[in-house]
């Protein structure tokens, strides 16, 4: 539930134009788990309505390890 709330808040920020993308920088051992948790979420609460999540939102979330951050940032 906690990640669903966080995901919905970020989606609202994406809709509002507050942010363009979301990058999670995590320890290597938990990065895949966090990404799976976010990708399992099927609906979001945006603009006071529950909506299905589409790929335009999913592709704007990135999950990077601490070790991979330097390389990711170069290509950003």
PQR file with spaces between the fields and no chain letter, atoms N, CA, C, O and H, PARSE charges and radii, in Angstrom:
ATOM       1  N    UNK     1       0.828   -1.205    0.000 -0.4000 1.5000
ATOM       2  CA   UNK     1       0.000    0.000    0.000 -0.0000 2.0000
ATOM       3  C    UNK     1       0.865    1.260    0.000  0.5500 1.7000
ATOM       4  O    UNK     1       0.560    2.242   -0.676 -0.5500 1.4000
ATOM       5  N    UNK     2       1.952    1.207    0.775 -0.4000 1.5000
ATOM       6  CA   UNK     2       2.810    2.387    0.871 -0.0000 2.0000
ATOM       7  C    UNK     2       3.367    2.769   -0.500  0.5500 1.7000
ATOM       8  O    UNK     2       3.364    3.945   -0.864 -0.5500 1.4000
ATOM       9  H    UNK     2       2.200    0.409    1.324  0.4000 1.0000
ATOM      10  N    UNK     3       3.845    1.783   -1.262 -0.4000 1.5000
ATOM      11  CA   UNK     3       4.400    2.074   -2.571 -0.0000 2.0000
ATOM      12  C    UNK     3       3.329    2.539   -3.551  0.5500 1.7000
ATOM      13  O    UNK     3       3.608    3.349   -4.434 -0.5500 1.4000
ATOM      14  H    UNK     3       3.848    0.828   -0.967  0.4000 1.0000
ATOM      15  N    UNK     4       2.116    2.035   -3.403 -0.4000 1.5000
ATOM      16  CA   UNK     4       1.016    2.509   -4.252 -0.0000 2.0000
ATOM      17  C    UNK     4       0.778    3.995   -4.017  0.5500 1.7000
ATOM      18  O    UNK     4       0.570    4.750   -4.967 -0.5500 1.4000
ATOM      19  H    UNK     4       1.890    1.377   -2.685  0.4000 1.0000
ATOM      20  N    UNK     5       0.810    4.414   -2.761 -0.4000 1.5000
ATOM      21  CA   UNK     5       0.633    5.825   -2.434 -0.0000 2.0000
ATOM      22  C    UNK     5       1.762    6.676   -2.989  0.5500 1.7000
ATOM      23  O    UNK     5       1.529    7.749   -3.545 -0.5500 1.4000
ATOM      24  H    UNK     5       0.979    3.801   -1.990  0.4000 1.0000
ATOM      25  N    UNK     6       2.984    6.189   -2.833 -0.4000 1.5000
ATOM      26  CA   UNK     6       4.145    6.915   -3.355 -0.0000 2.0000
ATOM      27  C    UNK     6       4.049    7.019   -4.874  0.5500 1.7000
ATOM      28  O    UNK     6       4.270    8.087   -5.446 -0.5500 1.4000
ATOM      29  H    UNK     6       3.173    5.318   -2.381  0.4000 1.0000
ATOM      30  N    UNK     7       3.717    5.903   -5.523 -0.4000 1.5000
ATOM      31  CA   UNK     7       3.597    5.881   -6.982 -0.0000 2.0000
ATOM      32  C    UNK     7       2.537    6.881   -7.446  0.5500 1.7000
ATOM      33  O    UNK     7       2.760    7.626   -8.401 -0.5500 1.4000
ATOM      34  H    UNK     7       3.538    5.036   -5.059  0.4000 1.0000
ATOM      35  N    UNK     8       1.394    6.898   -6.777 -0.4000 1.5000
ATOM      36  CA   UNK     8       0.323    7.832   -7.143 -0.0000 2.0000
ATOM      37  C    UNK     8       0.768    9.276   -6.978  0.5500 1.7000
ATOM      38  O    UNK     8       0.436   10.128   -7.803 -0.5500 1.4000
ATOM      39  H    UNK     8       1.213    6.293   -6.001  0.4000 1.0000
ATOM      40  N    UNK     9       1.518    9.557   -5.917 -0.4000 1.5000
ATOM      41  CA   UNK     9       2.009   10.927   -5.715 -0.0000 2.0000
ATOM      42  C    UNK     9       2.955   11.329   -6.839  0.5500 1.7000
ATOM      43  O    UNK     9       2.871   12.444   -7.355 -0.5500 1.4000
ATOM      44  H    UNK     9       1.788    8.866   -5.247  0.4000 1.0000
ATOM      45  N    UNK    10       3.845   10.435   -7.215 -0.4000 1.5000
ATOM      46  CA   UNK    10       4.744   10.736   -8.323 -0.0000 2.0000
ATOM      47  C    UNK    10       3.978   10.894   -9.633  0.5500 1.7000
ATOM      48  O    UNK    10       4.297   11.776  -10.430 -0.5500 1.4000
ATOM      49  H    UNK    10       3.914    9.530   -6.795  0.4000 1.0000
ATOM      50  N    UNK    11       2.982   10.060   -9.862 -0.4000 1.5000
ATOM      51  CA   UNK    11       2.185   10.183  -11.087 -0.0000 2.0000
ATOM      52  C    UNK    11       1.466   11.523  -11.126  0.5500 1.7000
ATOM      53  O    UNK    11       1.387   12.153  -12.181 -0.5500 1.4000
ATOM      54  H    UNK    11       2.723    9.344   -9.214  0.4000 1.0000
ATOM      55  N    UNK    12       0.945   11.963   -9.993 -0.4000 1.5000
ATOM      56  CA   UNK    12       0.302   13.280   -9.941 -0.0000 2.0000
ATOM      57  C    UNK    12       1.320   14.374  -10.270  0.5500 1.7000
ATOM      58  O    UNK    12       0.998   15.332  -10.974 -0.5500 1.4000
ATOM      59  H    UNK    12       1.009   11.451   -9.136  0.4000 1.0000
ATOM      60  N    UNK    13       2.534   14.235   -9.766 -0.4000 1.5000
ATOM      61  CA   UNK    13       3.587   15.206  -10.065 -0.0000 2.0000
ATOM      62  C    UNK    13       3.950   15.187  -11.543  0.5500 1.7000
ATOM      63  O    UNK    13       4.250   16.233  -12.119 -0.5500 1.4000
ATOM      64  H    UNK    13       2.795   13.457   -9.195  0.4000 1.0000
ATOM      65  N    UNK    14       3.926   14.011  -12.165 -0.4000 1.5000
ATOM      66  CA   UNK    14       4.169   13.908  -13.596 -0.0000 2.0000
ATOM      67  C    UNK    14       3.064   14.604  -14.389  0.5500 1.7000
ATOM      68  O    UNK    14       3.339   15.334  -15.341 -0.5500 1.4000
ATOM      69  H    UNK    14       3.681   13.161  -11.697  0.4000 1.0000
ATOM      70  N    UNK    15       1.819   14.374  -13.990 -0.4000 1.5000
ATOM      71  CA   UNK    15       0.673   15.004  -14.660 -0.0000 2.0000
ATOM      72  C    UNK    15       0.737   16.520  -14.517  0.5500 1.7000
ATOM      73  O    UNK    15       0.482   17.252  -15.474 -0.5500 1.4000
ATOM      74  H    UNK    15       1.595   13.782  -13.216  0.4000 1.0000
ATOM      75  N    UNK    16       1.079   16.987  -13.319 -0.4000 1.5000
ATOM      76  CA   UNK    16       1.141   18.425  -13.052 -0.0000 2.0000
ATOM      77  C    UNK    16       2.342   19.098  -13.707  0.5500 1.7000
ATOM      78  O    UNK    16       2.384   20.323  -13.814 -0.5500 1.4000
ATOM      79  H    UNK    16       1.287   16.393  -12.542  0.4000 1.0000
ATOM      80  N    UNK    17       3.310   18.310  -14.141 -0.4000 1.5000
ATOM      81  CA   UNK    17       4.523   18.873  -14.730 -0.0000 2.0000
ATOM      82  C    UNK    17       5.564   19.289  -13.696  0.5500 1.7000
ATOM      83  O    UNK    17       6.533   19.970  -14.031 -0.5500 1.4000
ATOM      84  H    UNK    17       3.276   17.315  -14.054  0.4000 1.0000
ATOM      85  N    UNK    18       5.371   18.885  -12.447 -0.4000 1.5000
ATOM      86  CA   UNK    18       6.331   19.193  -11.385 -0.0000 2.0000
ATOM      87  C    UNK    18       7.646   18.472  -11.630  0.5500 1.7000
ATOM      88  O    UNK    18       8.717   19.036  -11.406 -0.5500 1.4000
ATOM      89  H    UNK    18       4.584   18.332  -12.175  0.4000 1.0000
ATOM      90  N    UNK    19       7.571   17.223  -12.091 -0.4000 1.5000
ATOM      91  CA   UNK    19       8.752   16.435  -12.457 -0.0000 2.0000
ATOM      92  C    UNK    19       8.515   15.827  -13.827  0.5500 1.7000
ATOM      93  O    UNK    19       7.376   15.674  -14.267 -0.5500 1.4000
ATOM      94  H    UNK    19       6.701   16.764  -12.273  0.4000 1.0000
ATOM      95  N    UNK    20       9.613   15.482  -14.497 -0.4000 1.5000
ATOM      96  CA   UNK    20       9.487   14.843  -15.808 -0.0000 2.0000
ATOM      97  C    UNK    20       9.756   13.350  -15.736  0.5500 1.7000
ATOM      98  O    UNK    20       9.211   12.575  -16.522 -0.5500 1.4000
ATOM      99  H    UNK    20      10.539   15.607  -14.140  0.4000 1.0000
ATOM     100  N    UNK    21      10.593   12.953  -14.797 -0.4000 1.5000
ATOM     101  CA   UNK    21      10.927   11.552  -14.595 -0.0000 2.0000
ATOM     102  C    UNK    21      11.236   11.327  -13.124  0.5500 1.7000
ATOM     103  O    UNK    21      11.473   12.276  -12.377 -0.5500 1.4000
ATOM     104  H    UNK    21      11.035   13.583  -14.158  0.4000 1.0000
ATOM     105  N    UNK    22      11.231   10.062  -12.715 -0.4000 1.5000
ATOM     106  CA   UNK    22      11.549    9.699  -11.339 -0.0000 2.0000
ATOM     107  C    UNK    22      12.667    8.664  -11.392  0.5500 1.7000
ATOM     108  O    UNK    22      12.558    7.652  -12.084 -0.5500 1.4000
ATOM     109  H    UNK    22      11.039    9.291  -13.322  0.4000 1.0000
ATOM     110  N    UNK    23      13.744    8.930  -10.652 -0.4000 1.5000
ATOM     111  CA   UNK    23      14.874    8.009  -10.607 -0.0000 2.0000
ATOM     112  C    UNK    23      15.046    7.543   -9.170  0.5500 1.7000
ATOM     113  O    UNK    23      15.259    8.354   -8.269 -0.5500 1.4000
ATOM     114  H    UNK    23      13.833    9.753  -10.090  0.4000 1.0000
ATOM     115  N    UNK    24      14.954    6.249   -8.962 -0.4000 1.5000
ATOM     116  CA   UNK    24      15.215    5.645   -7.662 -0.0000 2.0000
ATOM     117  C    UNK    24      16.641    5.119   -7.685  0.5500 1.7000
ATOM     118  O    UNK    24      16.995    4.298   -8.531 -0.5500 1.4000
ATOM     119  H    UNK    24      14.780    5.590   -9.695  0.4000 1.0000
ATOM     120  N    UNK    25      17.448    5.589   -6.760 -0.4000 1.5000
ATOM     121  CA   UNK    25      18.826    5.126   -6.638 -0.0000 2.0000
ATOM     122  C    UNK    25      18.887    4.289   -5.367  0.5500 1.7000
ATOM     123  O    UNK    25      18.680    4.796   -4.264 -0.5500 1.4000
ATOM     124  H    UNK    25      17.161    6.256   -6.073  0.4000 1.0000
ATOM     125  N    UNK    26      19.172    3.003   -5.535 -0.4000 1.5000
ATOM     126  CA   UNK    26      19.047    2.036   -4.432 -0.0000 2.0000
ATOM     127  C    UNK    26      20.292    1.163   -4.318  0.5500 1.7000
ATOM     128  O    UNK    26      21.072    1.043   -5.264 -0.5500 1.4000
ATOM     129  H    UNK    26      19.340    2.591   -6.430  0.4000 1.0000
ATOM     130  N    UNK    27      20.466    0.557   -3.151 -0.4000 1.5000
ATOM     131  CA   UNK    27      21.512   -0.473   -3.040 -0.0000 2.0000
ATOM     132  C    UNK    27      21.205   -1.614   -4.011  0.5500 1.7000
ATOM     133  O    UNK    27      20.047   -1.924   -4.287 -0.5500 1.4000
ATOM     134  H    UNK    27      19.833    0.654   -2.383  0.4000 1.0000
ATOM     135  N    UNK    28      22.247   -2.214   -4.507 -0.4000 1.5000
ATOM     136  CA   UNK    28      22.098   -3.269   -5.514 -0.0000 2.0000
ATOM     137  C    UNK    28      21.192   -4.402   -5.049  0.5500 1.7000
ATOM     138  O    UNK    28      20.426   -4.949   -5.842 -0.5500 1.4000
ATOM     139  H    UNK    28      23.189   -1.962   -4.283  0.4000 1.0000
ATOM     140  N    UNK    29      21.274   -4.756   -3.779 -0.4000 1.5000
ATOM     141  CA   UNK    29      20.504   -5.900   -3.277 -0.0000 2.0000
ATOM     142  C    UNK    29      19.000   -5.639   -3.243  0.5500 1.7000
ATOM     143  O    UNK    29      18.224   -6.594   -3.269 -0.5500 1.4000
ATOM     144  H    UNK    29      21.897   -4.312   -3.135  0.4000 1.0000
ATOM     145  N    UNK    30      18.563   -4.386   -3.186 -0.4000 1.5000
ATOM     146  CA   UNK    30      17.115   -4.131   -3.133 -0.0000 2.0000
ATOM     147  C    UNK    30      16.556   -3.455   -4.381  0.5500 1.7000
ATOM     148  O    UNK    30      15.339   -3.335   -4.520 -0.5500 1.4000
ATOM     149  H    UNK    30      19.194   -3.610   -3.164  0.4000 1.0000
ATOM     150  N    UNK    31      17.417   -3.014   -5.285 -0.4000 1.5000
ATOM     151  CA   UNK    31      16.945   -2.312   -6.480 -0.0000 2.0000
ATOM     152  C    UNK    31      15.938   -3.134   -7.299  0.5500 1.7000
ATOM     153  O    UNK    31      14.888   -2.607   -7.668 -0.5500 1.4000
ATOM     154  H    UNK    31      18.406   -3.112   -5.173  0.4000 1.0000
ATOM     155  N    UNK    32      16.229   -4.405   -7.592 -0.4000 1.5000
ATOM     156  CA   UNK    32      15.256   -5.195   -8.362 -0.0000 2.0000
ATOM     157  C    UNK    32      13.918   -5.361   -7.630  0.5500 1.7000
ATOM     158  O    UNK    32      12.857   -5.360   -8.255 -0.5500 1.4000
ATOM     159  H    UNK    32      17.082   -4.833   -7.292  0.4000 1.0000
ATOM     160  N    UNK    33      13.979   -5.501   -6.319 -0.4000 1.5000
ATOM     161  CA   UNK    33      12.751   -5.667   -5.533 -0.0000 2.0000
ATOM     162  C    UNK    33      11.882   -4.413   -5.582  0.5500 1.7000
ATOM     163  O    UNK    33      10.667   -4.504   -5.760 -0.5500 1.4000
ATOM     164  H    UNK    33      14.841   -5.502   -5.811  0.4000 1.0000
ATOM     165  N    UNK    34      12.495   -3.254   -5.428 -0.4000 1.5000
ATOM     166  CA   UNK    34      11.755   -1.993   -5.485 -0.0000 2.0000
ATOM     167  C    UNK    34      11.125   -1.823   -6.867  0.5500 1.7000
ATOM     168  O    UNK    34       9.967   -1.423   -6.984 -0.5500 1.4000
ATOM     169  H    UNK    34      13.481   -3.179   -5.283  0.4000 1.0000
ATOM     170  N    UNK    35      11.890   -2.128   -7.902 -0.4000 1.5000
ATOM     171  CA   UNK    35      11.354   -2.009   -9.263 -0.0000 2.0000
ATOM     172  C    UNK    35      10.165   -2.940   -9.458  0.5500 1.7000
ATOM     173  O    UNK    35       9.151   -2.529  -10.022 -0.5500 1.4000
ATOM     174  H    UNK    35      12.831   -2.453   -7.807  0.4000 1.0000
ATOM     175  N    UNK    36      10.270   -4.183   -9.005 -0.4000 1.5000
ATOM     176  CA   UNK    36       9.149   -5.132   -9.126 -0.0000 2.0000
ATOM     177  C    UNK    36       7.914   -4.621   -8.399  0.5500 1.7000
ATOM     178  O    UNK    36       6.802   -4.705   -8.921 -0.5500 1.4000
ATOM     179  H    UNK    36      11.094   -4.517   -8.547  0.4000 1.0000
ATOM     180  N    UNK    37       8.106   -4.092   -7.198 -0.4000 1.5000
ATOM     181  CA   UNK    37       6.968   -3.564   -6.435 -0.0000 2.0000
ATOM     182  C    UNK    37       6.250   -2.464   -7.209  0.5500 1.7000
ATOM     183  O    UNK    37       5.021   -2.444   -7.258 -0.5500 1.4000
ATOM     184  H    UNK    37       9.009   -4.024   -6.773  0.4000 1.0000
ATOM     185  N    UNK    38       7.000   -1.559   -7.808 -0.4000 1.5000
ATOM     186  CA   UNK    38       6.394   -0.481   -8.571 -0.0000 2.0000
ATOM     187  C    UNK    38       5.720   -1.003   -9.841  0.5500 1.7000
ATOM     188  O    UNK    38       4.643   -0.534  -10.209 -0.5500 1.4000
ATOM     189  H    UNK    38       7.999   -1.576   -7.769  0.4000 1.0000
ATOM     190  N    UNK    39       6.348   -1.965  -10.507 -0.4000 1.5000
ATOM     191  CA   UNK    39       5.779   -2.475  -11.755 -0.0000 2.0000
ATOM     192  C    UNK    39       4.525   -3.314  -11.535  0.5500 1.7000
ATOM     193  O    UNK    39       3.735   -3.496  -12.462 -0.5500 1.4000
ATOM     194  H    UNK    39       7.223   -2.346  -10.208  0.4000 1.0000
ATOM     195  N    UNK    40       4.330   -3.827  -10.322 -0.4000 1.5000
ATOM     196  CA   UNK    40       3.126   -4.603  -10.007 -0.0000 2.0000
ATOM     197  C    UNK    40       1.889   -3.720   -9.839  0.5500 1.7000
ATOM     198  O    UNK    40       0.761   -4.197   -9.967 -0.5500 1.4000
ATOM     199  H    UNK    40       4.971   -3.680   -9.569  0.4000 1.0000
ATOM     200  N    UNK    41       2.095   -2.466   -9.560 -0.4000 1.5000
ATOM     201  CA   UNK    41       0.976   -1.559   -9.308 -0.0000 2.0000
ATOM     202  C    UNK    41       0.192   -1.370  -10.610  0.5500 1.7000
ATOM     203  O    UNK    41       0.774   -1.062  -11.650 -0.5500 1.4000
ATOM     204  H    UNK    41       3.011   -2.079   -9.456  0.4000 1.0000
ATOM     205  N    UNK    42      -1.115   -1.553  -10.548 -0.4000 1.5000
ATOM     206  CA   UNK    42      -1.938   -1.502  -11.752 -0.0000 2.0000
ATOM     207  C    UNK    42      -2.802   -0.251  -11.866  0.5500 1.7000
ATOM     208  O    UNK    42      -3.237    0.105  -12.961 -0.5500 1.4000
ATOM     209  H    UNK    42      -1.588   -1.803   -9.703  0.4000 1.0000
ATOM     210  N    UNK    43      -3.053    0.418  -10.744 -0.4000 1.5000
ATOM     211  CA   UNK    43      -3.864    1.631  -10.792 -0.0000 2.0000
ATOM     212  C    UNK    43      -3.185    2.738   -9.988  0.5500 1.7000
ATOM     213  O    UNK    43      -2.336    2.481   -9.135 -0.5500 1.4000
ATOM     214  H    UNK    43      -2.699    0.130   -9.854  0.4000 1.0000
ATOM     215  N    UNK    44      -3.579    3.965  -10.283 -0.4000 1.5000
ATOM     216  CA   UNK    44      -3.051    5.115   -9.563 -0.0000 2.0000
ATOM     217  C    UNK    44      -4.195    6.058   -9.246  0.5500 1.7000
ATOM     218  O    UNK    44      -5.221    6.058   -9.927 -0.5500 1.4000
ATOM     219  H    UNK    44      -4.269    4.174  -10.976  0.4000 1.0000
ATOM     220  N    UNK    45      -4.016    6.846   -8.228 -0.4000 1.5000
ATOM     221  CA   UNK    45      -5.008    7.835   -7.819 -0.0000 2.0000
ATOM     222  C    UNK    45      -4.475    9.193   -8.241  0.5500 1.7000
ATOM     223  O    UNK    45      -3.572    9.736   -7.603 -0.5500 1.4000
ATOM     224  H    UNK    45      -3.182    6.846   -7.675  0.4000 1.0000
ATOM     225  N    UNK    46      -5.037    9.750   -9.327 -0.4000 1.5000
ATOM     226  CA   UNK    46      -4.574   11.023   -9.879 -0.0000 2.0000
ATOM     227  C    UNK    46      -5.781   11.902  -10.159  0.5500 1.7000
ATOM     228  O    UNK    46      -6.800   11.442  -10.673 -0.5500 1.4000
ATOM     229  H    UNK    46      -5.770    9.309   -9.844  0.4000 1.0000
ATOM     230  N    UNK    47      -5.648   13.165   -9.814 -0.4000 1.5000
ATOM     231  CA   UNK    47      -6.735   14.134  -10.021 -0.0000 2.0000
ATOM     232  C    UNK    47      -8.041   13.676   -9.382  0.5500 1.7000
ATOM     233  O    UNK    47      -9.123   13.917   -9.917 -0.5500 1.4000
ATOM     234  H    UNK    47      -4.820   13.539   -9.396  0.4000 1.0000
ATOM     235  N    UNK    48      -7.929   13.013   -8.236 -0.4000 1.5000
ATOM     236  CA   UNK    48      -9.104   12.584   -7.498 -0.0000 2.0000
ATOM     237  C    UNK    48      -9.800   11.358   -8.065  0.5500 1.7000
ATOM     238  O    UNK    48     -10.895   11.010   -7.625 -0.5500 1.4000
ATOM     239  H    UNK    48      -7.049   12.817   -7.802  0.4000 1.0000
ATOM     240  N    UNK    49      -9.173   10.692   -9.048 -0.4000 1.5000
ATOM     241  CA   UNK    49      -9.784    9.514   -9.665 -0.0000 2.0000
ATOM     242  C    UNK    49      -8.789    8.366   -9.700  0.5500 1.7000
ATOM     243  O    UNK    49      -7.579    8.572   -9.795 -0.5500 1.4000
ATOM     244  H    UNK    49      -8.283   10.975   -9.406  0.4000 1.0000
ATOM     245  N    UNK    50      -9.322    7.153   -9.620 -0.4000 1.5000
ATOM     246  CA   UNK    50      -8.487    5.970   -9.789 -0.0000 2.0000
ATOM     247  C    UNK    50      -8.392    5.684  -11.277  0.5500 1.7000
ATOM     248  O    UNK    50      -9.402    5.576  -11.973 -0.5500 1.4000
ATOM     249  H    UNK    50     -10.304    6.985   -9.543  0.4000 1.0000
ATOM     250  N    UNK    51      -7.160    5.564  -11.750 -0.4000 1.5000
ATOM     251  CA   UNK    51      -6.938    5.349  -13.188 -0.0000 2.0000
ATOM     252  C    UNK    51      -5.976    4.180  -13.394  0.5500 1.7000
ATOM     253  O    UNK    51      -5.119    3.914  -12.550 -0.5500 1.4000
ATOM     254  H    UNK    51      -6.339    5.652  -11.184  0.4000 1.0000
ATOM     255  N    UNK    52      -6.125    3.482  -14.528 -0.4000 1.5000
ATOM     256  CA   UNK    52      -5.155    2.427  -14.828 -0.0000 2.0000
ATOM     257  C    UNK    52      -3.806    3.061  -15.184  0.5500 1.7000
ATOM     258  O    UNK    52      -3.748    4.174  -15.706 -0.5500 1.4000
ATOM     259  H    UNK    52      -6.821    3.697  -15.213  0.4000 1.0000
ATOM     260  N    UNK    53      -2.755    2.353  -14.899 -0.4000 1.5000
ATOM     261  CA   UNK    53      -1.420    2.850  -15.224 -0.0000 2.0000
ATOM     262  C    UNK    53      -1.079    2.434  -16.638  0.5500 1.7000
ATOM     263  O    UNK    53      -1.224    1.267  -17.002 -0.5500 1.4000
ATOM     264  H    UNK    53      -2.802    1.449  -14.474  0.4000 1.0000
ATOM     265  N    UNK    54      -0.629    3.382  -17.431 -0.4000 1.5000
ATOM     266  CA   UNK    54      -0.227    3.054  -18.794 -0.0000 2.0000
ATOM     267  C    UNK    54       1.289    3.170  -18.928  0.5500 1.7000
ATOM     268  O    UNK    54       1.970    3.640  -18.016 -0.5500 1.4000
ATOM     269  H    UNK    54      -0.511    4.330  -17.136  0.4000 1.0000
ATOM     270  N    UNK    55       1.799    2.742  -20.055 -0.4000 1.5000
ATOM     271  CA   UNK    55       3.243    2.718  -20.264 -0.0000 2.0000
ATOM     272  C    UNK    55       3.871    4.104  -20.258  0.5500 1.7000
ATOM     273  O    UNK    55       5.059    4.237  -19.960 -0.5500 1.4000
ATOM     274  H    UNK    55       1.246    2.360  -20.795  0.4000 1.0000
ATOM     275  N    UNK    56       3.107    5.132  -20.577 -0.4000 1.5000
ATOM     276  CA   UNK    56       3.685    6.479  -20.575 -0.0000 2.0000
ATOM     277  C    UNK    56       4.125    6.884  -19.169  0.5500 1.7000
ATOM     278  O    UNK    56       5.050    7.682  -19.015 -0.5500 1.4000
ATOM     279  H    UNK    56       2.142    5.025  -20.819  0.4000 1.0000
ATOM     280  N    UNK    57       3.470    6.341  -18.149 -0.4000 1.5000
ATOM     281  CA   UNK    57       3.908    6.596  -16.771 -0.0000 2.0000
ATOM     282  C    UNK    57       5.045    5.654  -16.401  0.5500 1.7000
ATOM     283  O    UNK    57       6.059    6.086  -15.853 -0.5500 1.4000
ATOM     284  H    UNK    57       2.718    5.693  -18.274  0.4000 1.0000
ATOM     285  N    UNK    58       4.880    4.378  -16.696 -0.4000 1.5000
ATOM     286  CA   UNK    58       5.893    3.399  -16.296 -0.0000 2.0000
ATOM     287  C    UNK    58       7.268    3.724  -16.874  0.5500 1.7000
ATOM     288  O    UNK    58       8.276    3.568  -16.183 -0.5500 1.4000
ATOM     289  H    UNK    58       4.056    4.028  -17.141  0.4000 1.0000
ATOM     290  N    UNK    59       7.326    4.168  -18.115 -0.4000 1.5000
ATOM     291  CA   UNK    59       8.628    4.417  -18.739 -0.0000 2.0000
ATOM     292  C    UNK    59       9.336    5.646  -18.154  0.5500 1.7000
ATOM     293  O    UNK    59      10.499    5.894  -18.470 -0.5500 1.4000
ATOM     294  H    UNK    59       6.508    4.294  -18.676  0.4000 1.0000
ATOM     295  N    UNK    60       8.659    6.396  -17.326 -0.4000 1.5000
ATOM     296  CA   UNK    60       9.266    7.574  -16.719 -0.0000 2.0000
ATOM     297  C    UNK    60       9.812    7.300  -15.314  0.5500 1.7000
ATOM     298  O    UNK    60      10.293    8.210  -14.640 -0.5500 1.4000
ATOM     299  H    UNK    60       7.714    6.194  -17.069  0.4000 1.0000
ATOM     300  N    UNK    61       9.733    6.048  -14.884 -0.4000 1.5000
ATOM     301  CA   UNK    61      10.309    5.611  -13.616 -0.0000 2.0000
ATOM     302  C    UNK    61      11.549    4.776  -13.924  0.5500 1.7000
ATOM     303  O    UNK    61      11.503    3.846  -14.729 -0.5500 1.4000
ATOM     304  H    UNK    61       9.342    5.308  -15.432  0.4000 1.0000
ATOM     305  N    UNK    62      12.657    5.122  -13.273 -0.4000 1.5000
ATOM     306  CA   UNK    62      13.920    4.434  -13.507 -0.0000 2.0000
ATOM     307  C    UNK    62      14.478    3.965  -12.168  0.5500 1.7000
ATOM     308  O    UNK    62      14.371    4.661  -11.158 -0.5500 1.4000
ATOM     309  H    UNK    62      12.695    5.878  -12.619  0.4000 1.0000
ATOM     310  N    UNK    63      15.067    2.792  -12.174 -0.4000 1.5000
ATOM     311  CA   UNK    63      15.612    2.187  -10.966 -0.0000 2.0000
ATOM     312  C    UNK    63      17.082    1.878  -11.224  0.5500 1.7000
ATOM     313  O    UNK    63      17.421    1.078  -12.095 -0.5500 1.4000
ATOM     314  H    UNK    63      15.154    2.226  -12.994  0.4000 1.0000
ATOM     315  N    UNK    64      17.941    2.524  -10.454 -0.4000 1.5000
ATOM     316  CA   UNK    64      19.380    2.466  -10.689 -0.0000 2.0000
ATOM     317  C    UNK    64      20.084    2.127   -9.375  0.5500 1.7000
ATOM     318  O    UNK    64      19.697    2.607   -8.310 -0.5500 1.4000
ATOM     319  H    UNK    64      17.665    3.174   -9.746  0.4000 1.0000
ATOM     320  N    UNK    65      21.110    1.302   -9.464 -0.4000 1.5000
ATOM     321  CA   UNK    65      21.894    0.990   -8.271 -0.0000 2.0000
ATOM     322  C    UNK    65      22.859    2.133   -7.981  0.5500 1.7000
ATOM     323  O    UNK    65      23.149    2.961   -8.845 -0.5500 1.4000
ATOM     324  H    UNK    65      21.424    0.912  -10.330  0.4000 1.0000
ATOM     325  N    UNK    66      23.347    2.158   -6.745 -0.4000 1.5000
ATOM     326  CA   UNK    66      24.367    3.150   -6.387 -0.0000 2.0000
ATOM     327  C    UNK    66      25.551    3.054   -7.345  0.5500 1.7000
ATOM     328  O    UNK    66      26.071    4.062   -7.825 -0.5500 1.4000
ATOM     329  H    UNK    66      23.111    1.485   -6.043  0.4000 1.0000
ATOM     330  N    UNK    67      25.962    1.814   -7.609 -0.4000 1.5000
ATOM     331  CA   UNK    67      27.111    1.578   -8.477 -0.0000 2.0000
ATOM     332  C    UNK    67      26.833    2.009   -9.918  0.5500 1.7000
ATOM     333  O    UNK    67      27.742    2.456  -10.617 -0.5500 1.4000
ATOM     334  H    UNK    67      25.540    0.995   -7.219  0.4000 1.0000
ATOM     335  N    UNK    68      25.594    1.880  -10.360 -0.4000 1.5000
ATOM     336  CA   UNK    68      25.242    2.227  -11.735 -0.0000 2.0000
ATOM     337  C    UNK    68      24.882    3.688  -11.941  0.5500 1.7000
ATOM     338  O    UNK    68      24.687    4.124  -13.076 -0.5500 1.4000
ATOM     339  H    UNK    68      24.855    1.517   -9.793  0.4000 1.0000
ATOM     340  N    UNK    69      24.791    4.451  -10.855 -0.4000 1.5000
ATOM     341  CA   UNK    69      24.350    5.836  -10.953 -0.0000 2.0000
ATOM     342  C    UNK    69      25.288    6.689  -11.812  0.5500 1.7000
ATOM     343  O    UNK    69      24.817    7.481  -12.628 -0.5500 1.4000
ATOM     344  H    UNK    69      24.949    4.097   -9.933  0.4000 1.0000
ATOM     345  N    UNK    70      26.601    6.541  -11.644 -0.4000 1.5000
ATOM     346  CA   UNK    70      27.553    7.349  -12.415 -0.0000 2.0000
ATOM     347  C    UNK    70      27.355    7.199  -13.896  0.5500 1.7000
ATOM     348  O    UNK    70      27.320    8.192  -14.624 -0.5500 1.4000
ATOM     349  H    UNK    70      26.983    5.898  -10.981  0.4000 1.0000
ATOM     350  N    UNK    71      27.223    5.970  -14.359 -0.4000 1.5000
ATOM     351  CA   UNK    71      27.015    5.710  -15.784 -0.0000 2.0000
ATOM     352  C    UNK    71      25.651    6.210  -16.241  0.5500 1.7000
ATOM     353  O    UNK    71      25.527    6.797  -17.316 -0.5500 1.4000
ATOM     354  H    UNK    71      27.251    5.164  -13.768  0.4000 1.0000
ATOM     355  N    UNK    72      24.641    5.980  -15.431 -0.4000 1.5000
ATOM     356  CA   UNK    72      23.288    6.447  -15.767 -0.0000 2.0000
ATOM     357  C    UNK    72      23.278    7.961  -15.915  0.5500 1.7000
ATOM     358  O    UNK    72      22.713    8.490  -16.872 -0.5500 1.4000
ATOM     359  H    UNK    72      24.742    5.504  -14.557  0.4000 1.0000
ATOM     360  N    UNK    73      23.897    8.656  -14.979 -0.4000 1.5000
ATOM     361  CA   UNK    73      23.902   10.116  -14.986 -0.0000 2.0000
ATOM     362  C    UNK    73      24.615   10.664  -16.216  0.5500 1.7000
ATOM     363  O    UNK    73      24.222   11.710  -16.732 -0.5500 1.4000
ATOM     364  H    UNK    73      24.357    8.227  -14.202  0.4000 1.0000
ATOM     365  N    UNK    74      25.652    9.985  -16.696 -0.4000 1.5000
ATOM     366  CA   UNK    74      26.362   10.423  -17.903 -0.0000 2.0000
ATOM     367  C    UNK    74      25.445   10.426  -19.114  0.5500 1.7000
ATOM     368  O    UNK    74      25.563   11.283  -19.989 -0.5500 1.4000
ATOM     369  H    UNK    74      25.971    9.135  -16.277  0.4000 1.0000
ATOM     370  N    UNK    75      24.531    9.463  -19.162 -0.4000 1.5000
ATOM     371  CA   UNK    75      23.648    9.295  -20.320 -0.0000 2.0000
ATOM     372  C    UNK    75      22.327   10.047  -20.178  0.5500 1.7000
ATOM     373  O    UNK    75      21.484   10.003  -21.075 -0.5500 1.4000
ATOM     374  H    UNK    75      24.435    8.766  -18.452  0.4000 1.0000
ATOM     375  N    UNK    76      22.152   10.718  -19.080 -0.4000 1.5000
ATOM     376  CA   UNK    76      20.887   11.389  -18.804 -0.0000 2.0000
ATOM     377  C    UNK    76      20.727   12.612  -19.620  0.5500 1.7000
ATOM     378  O    UNK    76      19.711   13.299  -19.510 -0.5500 1.4000
ATOM     379  H    UNK    76      22.837   10.754  -18.351  0.4000 1.0000
